[in-house]
Amino acid sequence: MGRVDFDAIVVGARVAGAATALYLARRGYSVLLLDRDRFPSPTLSTHLFFTDTLDALRELGALERVLAVDAPRLRWLRFPYVAAPFPEYGGLDFALCVRREVFDTILLQHAAAQPEITVQTGTEVTGLIREDGRVAGVRYRARRGKTEGEAHARIVIGADGRHSFVARAAGAAEYDLVAPLFAWYYAYLLDVPLDDPPSAAAFSGPFPELGAEYAAAFIFPADSGLTLVGFGVEHAAFARFRRNVRTNFFAGLRSLPEAWERVGQGRLASRILGTGQLPNLFRTAWGPGWALVGDAGCHKDPHTAQGMGDAVRSARLLAAALDCWWRGEASEVEALAWYQRERDADLRPMYDFTTFRLQAQVGEEIWERFNQLTWEDPNLASRRVAAMTHAVHPAEVYTPDAVRRAVGMPSAL
Ligand SMILES: Cc1cc2nc3c(=O)[nH]c(=O)nc-3n(C[C@H](O)[C@H](O)[C@H](O)COP(=O)(O)OP(=O)(O)OC[C@H]3O[C@@H](n4cnc5c(N)ncnc54)[C@H](O)[C@@H]3O)c2cc1C
C-alpha cells in the first residue's frame, strides 16, 4: 500500500456514513468523513425508525441526544397488513420519527466530536484514486472556494446513497433487481391530533382517479409538533400523479377516510416532496480497497421503513469486518466476503418482503392465508412487527419456509 492518510475514507455522512465512521472510531481507527451537503440539511426521505436503530445509537453513544428531541414515542405499528405494539428490544419499546435534518445532524456532530474522525462537509468526491489494482483514496472538490484535494486510505467506503458515485466508479455489480414499485410523496402538517397510543399508521386503498389499484397514506407523528403525512401510488400511476402533485396528494388523502379523518384538520407546513425513482437492488458490497454501506449497497422501496435500520446494522457489520482484517485475523478478501454474506443474510428477508418477491415465492393462496392469520392471531402480528423492527431476525418470519410454517404447512412443500 502506498501513502495512507486515514484508515478509512467514508463518502457520505448521513445515517450509514456517520454510523460507519463511529463504529470504526470506537475501535480506534482514523476516518475521514466527507459529504457534499452542509448540515443541518434535509434529504429526500421520510424517517420512521425502529428499535434496531435506537439500539445502534445507544452503542454509538448518540441515543440520549436523539431521545431528547421532542418526537412522540410511537407505541404501535398500524399498517394495512399488520397491527401490533412495538416489541421491547434492548429495553426500548417504541419507534421515533425525527426529521432527517435533526437526526443526521445529531449523528454527524457526534462523529465530529470523536478525535479519530475528521469531518469535511460541503466536499464532493469526484474521483477514486487507484494504485496497484486497488482503490487507494479519493479526489474531492470543496464546493465553497472550489478547492481540490486528495486523500488516501486503506479503504474507501461508499455511504453515498442510492445513486452512489463510489459504486459507479468502483464498478459494483447490481443483482436481484426489481422494477420500482411505488412513488411516494410527503409533507409536514401542523395541528394533526395524535392517536392514542401514538402510532405509526398507514392506510391503503385504490385511487381510481389516477387509475391506481393500490395507493396508501401514512401518518407518522414527528418532532417539533409536526406530523409527517405521506401518500404513495403504484408506480404505473407515477407519471399521472406528478402532473399535479398538490391536487393529487390531497385528493389521495381524502380518498382514504381513516387517513383524512385525522389529517383533514391539519395545516400544511412544508412543501410536498417525493419521488418515483426508487430502485430495488443489491450491489456487490466490496472490491479491492472499497466497500459500500447503506443505500449505496442495497436500496429498496421505503414502504416498510427499513432503510435507516439497515444502514446502521450494515455499518456495524462492515466495521467488524474491517477490524478483523486490520488486526490480521482475516485477509481483506476473507473479511469483506464475510461482510457481504452477513449483510445479504441480514437484509434479504425484508428485501424480499418489501419487493413482493416473497409473496411470489409462496404463491397467492398461501400469502392470503398468511395475511388473514395475521389479523386473527395477535402472536403472528407481534412476530411480524418484531421482524420489521429486527427484534427477531426477519428470517424467522419473512422467508418462504417461515410463511408456510405460519399457515400450518410443512415447510419444505
Ligand atoms: C421517499 C422516501 C421515504 C423514506 N422513508 C424512510 C423511512 O420512513 N424510514 C427509513 O428507515 N428509511 C426511509 N427511507 C430510506 C432512507 O432514506 C435511506 O435508507 C437512508 O437515507 C439511507 O441512508 P444513507 O446514509 O445510506 O444514504 P443517504 O441518506 O442518501 O445519504 C447519502 C449522503 O451521501 C452524500 N453524497 C452522495 N454523493 C456524494 C459525493 N460524490 N461526495 C460526497 N458526498 C456524497 C449525500 O450528500 C448524502 O448526504 C426513505 C427513502 C425515501 C426516498
Ligand as a Chemical Component Dictionary entry (heavy atoms), coordinates in Angstrom:
data_LIG
# 
_chem_comp.id                   LIG 
_chem_comp.type                 NON-POLYMER 
_chem_comp.pdbx_formal_charge   0 
_chem_comp.three_letter_code    LIG 
# 
loop_
_chem_comp_atom.comp_id 
_chem_comp_atom.atom_id 
_chem_comp_atom.alt_atom_id 
_chem_comp_atom.type_symbol 
_chem_comp_atom.charge 
_chem_comp_atom.model_Cartn_x 
_chem_comp_atom.model_Cartn_y 
_chem_comp_atom.model_Cartn_z 
_chem_comp_atom.pdbx_ordinal 
LIG C1  C1  C 0 -39.365 8.984  -0.044 1  
LIG C2  C2  C 0 -38.514 8.173  0.900  2  
LIG C3  C3  C 0 -39.012 7.824  2.135  3  
LIG C4  C4  C 0 -38.228 7.067  3.015  4  
LIG N1  N1  N 0 -38.733 6.744  4.243  5  
LIG C5  C5  C 0 -37.984 6.058  5.139  6  
LIG C6  C6  C 0 -38.457 5.799  6.454  7  
LIG O1  O1  O 0 -39.532 6.226  6.865  8  
LIG N2  N2  N 0 -37.660 5.064  7.274  9  
LIG C7  C7  C 0 -36.429 4.588  6.878  10 
LIG O2  O2  O 0 -35.766 3.919  7.664  11 
LIG N3  N3  N 0 -35.967 4.842  5.641  12 
LIG C8  C8  C 0 -36.700 5.567  4.774  13 
LIG N4  N4  N 0 -36.217 5.848  3.538  14 
LIG C9  C9  C 0 -34.912 5.308  3.175  15 
LIG C10 C10 C 0 -33.816 6.134  3.790  16 
LIG O3  O3  O 0 -33.923 7.469  3.362  17 
LIG C11 C11 C 0 -32.457 5.598  3.355  18 
LIG O4  O4  O 0 -32.414 4.213  3.514  19 
LIG C12 C12 C 0 -31.344 6.224  4.161  20 
LIG O5  O5  O 0 -31.335 7.607  3.981  21 
LIG C13 C13 C 0 -30.007 5.650  3.722  22 
LIG O6  O6  O 0 -29.000 6.378  4.304  23 
LIG P1  P1  P 0 -27.588 6.513  3.625  24 
LIG O7  O7  O 0 -26.734 7.193  4.644  25 
LIG O8  O8  O 0 -27.181 5.210  3.068  26 
LIG O9  O9  O 0 -27.786 7.447  2.349  27 
LIG P2  P2  P 0 -28.315 8.941  2.239  28 
LIG O10 O10 O 0 -29.197 9.315  3.374  29 
LIG O11 O11 O 0 -28.854 9.042  0.856  30 
LIG O12 O12 O 0 -27.001 9.820  2.362  31 
LIG C14 C14 C 0 -26.016 9.808  1.363  32 
LIG C15 C15 C 0 -25.130 11.034 1.533  33 
LIG O13 O13 O 0 -24.068 10.906 0.597  34 
LIG C16 C16 C 0 -23.754 12.197 0.117  35 
LIG N5  N5  N 0 -23.093 12.062 -1.184 36 
LIG C17 C17 C 0 -23.567 11.492 -2.314 37 
LIG N6  N6  N 0 -22.653 11.541 -3.290 38 
LIG C18 C18 C 0 -21.575 12.155 -2.773 39 
LIG C19 C19 C 0 -20.296 12.507 -3.291 40 
LIG N7  N7  N 0 -19.942 12.219 -4.556 41 
LIG N8  N8  N 0 -19.411 13.142 -2.482 42 
LIG C20 C20 C 0 -19.750 13.438 -1.202 43 
LIG N9  N9  N 0 -20.942 13.128 -0.650 44 
LIG C21 C21 C 0 -21.827 12.490 -1.433 45 
LIG C22 C22 C 0 -25.101 12.900 0.000  46 
LIG O14 O14 O 0 -24.926 14.309 0.035  47 
LIG C23 C23 C 0 -25.833 12.362 1.232  48 
LIG O15 O15 O 0 -25.743 13.232 2.327  49 
LIG C24 C24 C 0 -36.946 6.636  2.634  50 
LIG C25 C25 C 0 -36.431 6.994  1.393  51 
LIG C26 C26 C 0 -37.201 7.782  0.539  52 
LIG C27 C27 C 0 -36.607 8.185  -0.783 53 
# 
loop_
_chem_comp_bond.comp_id 
_chem_comp_bond.atom_id_1 
_chem_comp_bond.atom_id_2 
_chem_comp_bond.value_order 
_chem_comp_bond.pdbx_ordinal 
LIG C1  C2  SING 1  
LIG C2  C3  SING 2  
LIG C2  C26 DOUB 3  
LIG C3  C4  DOUB 4  
LIG C4  N1  SING 5  
LIG C4  C24 SING 6  
LIG N1  C5  DOUB 7  
LIG C5  C6  SING 8  
LIG C5  C8  SING 9  
LIG C6  O1  DOUB 10 
LIG C6  N2  SING 11 
LIG N2  C7  SING 12 
LIG C7  O2  DOUB 13 
LIG C7  N3  SING 14 
LIG N3  C8  DOUB 15 
LIG C8  N4  SING 16 
LIG N4  C9  SING 17 
LIG N4  C24 SING 18 
LIG C9  C10 SING 19 
LIG C10 O3  SING 20 
LIG C10 C11 SING 21 
LIG C11 O4  SING 22 
LIG C11 C12 SING 23 
LIG C12 O5  SING 24 
LIG C12 C13 SING 25 
LIG C13 O6  SING 26 
LIG O6  P1  SING 27 
LIG P1  O7  DOUB 28 
LIG P1  O8  SING 29 
LIG P1  O9  SING 30 
LIG O9  P2  SING 31 
LIG P2  O10 DOUB 32 
LIG P2  O11 SING 33 
LIG P2  O12 SING 34 
LIG O12 C14 SING 35 
LIG C14 C15 SING 36 
LIG C15 O13 SING 37 
LIG C15 C23 SING 38 
LIG O13 C16 SING 39 
LIG C16 N5  SING 40 
LIG C16 C22 SING 41 
LIG N5  C17 SING 42 
LIG N5  C21 SING 43 
LIG C17 N6  DOUB 44 
LIG N6  C18 SING 45 
LIG C18 C19 SING 46 
LIG C18 C21 DOUB 47 
LIG C19 N7  SING 48 
LIG C19 N8  DOUB 49 
LIG N8  C20 SING 50 
LIG C20 N9  DOUB 51 
LIG N9  C21 SING 52 
LIG C22 O14 SING 53 
LIG C22 C23 SING 54 
LIG C23 O15 SING 55 
LIG C24 C25 DOUB 56 
LIG C25 C26 SING 57 
LIG C26 C27 SING 58 
# 
